[in-house]
Amino acid sequence: MILYHGVDAGNCIALAQDDLLIRWKKSADNPIVPMPKPGTPNYGKYDSWDPHGWLEGDTYYAIFGENPGTGTKAALFKGPSLTRLQFVGRFMAHDPWSEPGEDISCPDFFPIGNKHLLLCISHMRGARYFVGHWDKNKDVFTPESHGRMNWPGGAFFAPETLLDEKGRRIVFAWCLDERPRAARVASGWSGVMSLPRVLSLSNDGTLRIEPVEELKRLRSEALDSRTNISISPDEELLLKQVKGDSLEIEVELQPEAKAECGVVVRRTPDGAEQTVISYLPDEKVLKIDVSKSTLDPAIRYRSWCLWRPHDPKDAERRVLVQEAPLTLNRGEPLRLRIFLDRSMLEVFANQRQCMTQRLWPTRPDALGVALFSRGRSTRVTMLNAWHMASTSPH
């Protein structure tokens, strides 16, 4: 069964007619909850928008998302079946973290550790999440913390999760495409799915984000394996054995105060095109710099506003450096797993952060990889790199 938003109708149900999920039949009860119209009693209480449902005991629950066009808050429904849902009230007790204009769309709600997690889109900022306490006796979710999976300039947009047979909570997301519309239409595709990530809750209540273990099966040709590399201040060390646009790179660095260190990927020999992944310990941020990622002037990396910008100029504003918070503990190294797959770049850091970026180099020789250090020297305690095999070898 799928729950979905029927445009101009309300939230609906469709039932699979075969195990391969190819043929579907819409419910005769659609829309199960019509979109409230101006002048009706429920108008302004909720919007029949982006549903998510689950079953607890004999009771069905559903979250209806927050429509970015109206700003009506996310709502909770429940009933004896999904076709007999009744409006309960607001789903969240409070939200001190959202910025003005943000919404809660594509909600996904599930238990994680001893808490519950609400995963959703902010159309302005991309994927984000709330961790907190679900009280089904009071029919309310009280969030205790908030985090983001996307930052201005990033591409990690609409997330959905599944629970696999091992009990892992695995998330995929639709990753946006910055190419001009004409280029997307001509190529026949637009947007891709992210790598699968495992979500779990650490002992201190923070979210852990890790690539699924099965991705190691895609490691084909080993390109390099080294330990204890020393990079001098303001040096860029080209890894001559590591080249390609479909790679996994595993690296561990020891960041120093008042320094910047990291990895350069998709680099042309002359550096005209390159993407820089860096960490600044003093600022406690992980960065992806795309200012030289492409020579194509038509590529417009995403501004902070992705949906109906208040200022039309925001839709055209280029964001050339994506920045995500990352605090390392005293003595903790920076551990990166970097995945490159043509236009996709995903950077996992210390099992608690991940950044996603689309890259559009124009030159066929934009394949180089380098390590660098700025301001002070950096010790690289470990480096491994592999070509990634196709998931569809046939």
N, C-alpha and C positions, 0 to 999 in steps of 0.2 A: 504494500500500500504506500502511496505517496500522498503527502499533503502539499498543496501548492496554492499560490495566489492566482486566482483567475482575474485577468485584467478587466477592470470596470464591472466586475461581478462580486467578488469576495473570495473567501477561502474555500477550497474544494478538495475533493478526494478522487483518486484514480486507483484502480485495482489491476495488478498484473494478471495477464491471461496465460502466461507461460513462464517456466522457470528461468529462461534466458532474459526475461524482462524486455522483450521486444514488442509484444502486443499489450495494449492497455485499454481498459474500459472505464470511462468516467462514471461516477456515481449518479444515480437518478436523483439523489438528494442535493446535488450541487446547485448553488453554493451552500455549503453546510452552515455558514454564517455570512449573510450578505453584507456588502459594504454599506455602512450607515450613510444615509443621504442627509443633506442639510434639511433641517426642520423636523427630523424624526427624533424620538426620545433618546436614542443611543448615540446620536451624532456628537462627536467631541469626547465621548467616554473611551472609545477604542476605534481603531481602524482594522478592517478585515484584511490584514497585510502580513505577508511572510510568516506562515504558521510553522510551529514545531510541536509535535505531540509525543506523549509517552503514557504508559500504563503503570499505575501503582495499585496493587490489590485489584479491586473491582472498579476502580475509578480511572477514567481517562482525563488527562490534563493536556492543555495546549497553551503555548505562548503565541500571541499575535504580536508581531513586531511593531516598531515605531516608524510610521510612514514619514520619510524625509520631506514629503510634500506638505504635510499638515502639522507635524510635530506632536501628534497625539501619542502619549506614552505607551510603552509596551504593556500589554494586558494579559491577565491570566483567565483562562476558561477551564471548566471541568464539567463532567457529566458521566452518565452510565455508558455512553458510546460516543464515538467521534461525530456522529450525526445528531447528537442531542446535547451539545455543549451549551453551557450557560455562562454568561459573563460574571466574573467574580470581583475583579478590581485590578488595580495596578499590580504588575508582577514584582517590581523591585521596591523595597522599602525606601531607598534613597539612592542618589547618584551624585556625589560631590566631585567626580573626576571628569565627566564629559565637558567638552568645550561647547560654547554656543553654536547651535546649528547641527550638532552631531545627532545621529539617530541610532536605533538598534534594529537592524534588518538582518535577515537570514539567521535567526537565533538557533542555537544548538545548546541544549542544557543537559548536564549529566553529572553523576557523582564522580568524584576524583579524590582518592585518599579518604580523609574524614570530612571533606567539604563537598560543595557542588561548584561547578564552573559553568558560567554562561559565556559562550563563544558567539561572536556576532560580527557584523560589518558596521563600521561607521562609514557612510558614503564619503564623508569628508577626508577620512584618514586611513581607511582600509581595515583589515582584521584587527580585532581587539578582544579582551576577555575580562570578566569579573569573577573573582573567587570569593565564596562566602557560605552562608548557612541557609539551607532550605527548610522551612518549617511548614510541613504540609497540614498541620493542625490549624495554623493561622493563615494558610494559603499565601505565604509571602517569602520572597527571597531577599535576604539581607546581605549585600556584598560587603566584604571586608577589605578587599584590595582590587586594584585595576591595573591592567598592563596592556601593552600594544604588541602586535606582531608585524606592524608596518609603520613606516615613518615617511615624512615628505620625500618624494623621489622614488619610493619603493613600489613594488608590484604585487605584494601579497594581499589579495583583495578578499574574495568571498570564500570562507572556510566551511567545511562540513567534516564531521567525524564518523567513525564506525568503531565498534567494539569487536575485536577479532577473537578467534577461538582460544587464544592464549591469554585473553583478558586485557589486552593492550588497547588503550584509547589512541586511535590513529587519526590524524588530521591531514586532509588535502586542501588545497585552495586553488581557486582560479586566479592565474597571474596575468595581469593586464599587459597590453600591447601598445607601445608608444608610436608605432609606425603610422604614417598618414593613412587615412581611410582608403584612398585609392590603391596604396601598396598592399594593404591587407586584403582587399577585394581581389586584386590581381593574383596574389599568392594562393588564394583559396582557403586561408585559415586565419584565425585571429585569437590570440590568447592560448595558454597551455596550462596544464595542471602542475602544481608543485610536486616535489618529492614527498613521499609519505613520512610524516613525523610522529613520533610517539610522545604523548603528553603524560606526565605524572606529577605528583606533588611531593616535594622534598620535605624533610623533617621540620624545616623552619617555615613551611607553608608557601614557599615560592614555587613557581611552575618550572618544571624541567622539560626541556625540548631537545629531542635527540632524533637523528635519522634512524629509520628502521634497520635492524641488524641485517636483513636480507639484502641491503644494497651492496654489502661486501661481495656478493656473488657476481657483481658486475665488474669487479676488478679483473682486468685482463692482463695486458703487458705491464710489468713493473718497470718504471722508468728511472727511479732514483730512490736511494735509501741511505741516509747519512745521519750522523749524530755530532753534537758539539761543533757547530759552525759558528765562527765569530765574524760579525759584520761590523766594520769600522764606522765611526760617525760619518754620516752623509755619504755612505757607500751604497751602491746598488749592485747586488750580486746576481748576475744572470745565471739561471740554471739551464745549462746548455743541453742537458739530456731530457728536460721536461718541456715538451711543446705539444700544443693541440687545443682543440675547442671542445673536447669531450674527455674531461679529466676528473680524477679525484686526487686532492692534495691534502695530506695530513701533516700538520706542522705544529711544533711547540716552541714558543718563544718566551724569553725572560725579559719583560719590559722594564725599562729603567725610568726613574723620575726625570722630568724635563726632556723627554725624548718621544719620538714617534717611530713605530716599527710596523712591519707588515709584509704583504705579498702583492706583487703586481701580476696581473693576468691579462690575457688577450693583448699582448704587447707586440707592436711591430719592431723590427730591428732598430729603426731610428727613433722610436718612442712617440711617433706622431699619433698613433692610436694606442691607448692603454687604459686599463681600469685598475684603480689602486684601492686595496683593502688595508686599512690601517687601524692601529689602536693607540690612543693617547691616555696613558695612565693617570696623568694629572687631571684631565677633563673627565675621565671615566666614561669614555665613549668609544664605540666601534664604528668605523666609517667605511662607506663605499663611495669613492670619488669617480664620477662618470664624466667629468669635464672634458676628458680626452678619449672617451670610449668610442666615439664615432666621428667621422668627418662629414657625415650626412647632415646638412643643416635642417632637413625636414623633421628629424627626430626631436620630439618635444618631451623631455622627461617630465613626469607628473608633478604638478604643483600640489600644494597642501589640500586643495579643494577639488574633489572628484565629482561632485554632484551639485548641479544648479548653483554655481558660485554666486555669492552676494555681489562680488565685483567681477565683471566679465574678464578683466585682465588676469585674474587669478587662474583661469583655465589655460592661459597661454604662458604663464610664468614658468621658467625652467628652474628645476631644483637639481643642482649638479652634485650635491654631496648629501647622501642619506646618512643620518646619524642615529644610532641606537644606544641606549644606556647599557653599560656593562661595568660593574664594580668587581675587581679582583681582590681576594683576601690577601693579607700580608704574606708574601712569598709564593703566592699562587701563580703558576705560569699561565700564559695565554695559549689555550689549546684550540686550534682551528681545524675543522673539516670543511674543505672547500670543494663544491661540486660545480663543474662547468659542463654545459650541454648546449652547444650552439648559442642560442640567444639567452639561455638561462644561466644565472649565477646564484647559488645558494651557499651562504656562509654560516655554519654552525659554530658556536663559541661556548666552550666550557659547560656544555649540557644545559645552559640556561638562557641562551639567546640565539636567534637565527635571523638573518637578513636575506631578503630576496630582491634580485635586480634583473632587469632585462638589459642585454647588451646588443648593440647593432654595429659592430665594426664593418667598414667598407672594404678593407684590404684583405686579401687572402693570406698574407703573411702575418696577420695579427694573431699569433699563436704562442708567443714567448711568455715565460714565467720568470720572475725575479723576486729575490728577498731584498729588503732595504731597511736602513736605520737612519734616522735624522736626529741631529742634536747630540746624541751620545751613542756609544756602541751597544749592540744587542747580541746576546748569545742565543743561538737556535739550538736547543737541546736535541731535537729530533725532526727529521723530514722524511716523508714517504710520498711517492707519487705513482699513480697508475693511469693508464688509458682505461676509459669506461667502455664496456661492451654494450651493445644494443640490448634492450629488453625483448626485442623481437628478432632473434638471429636468423629467422627463416626469410 
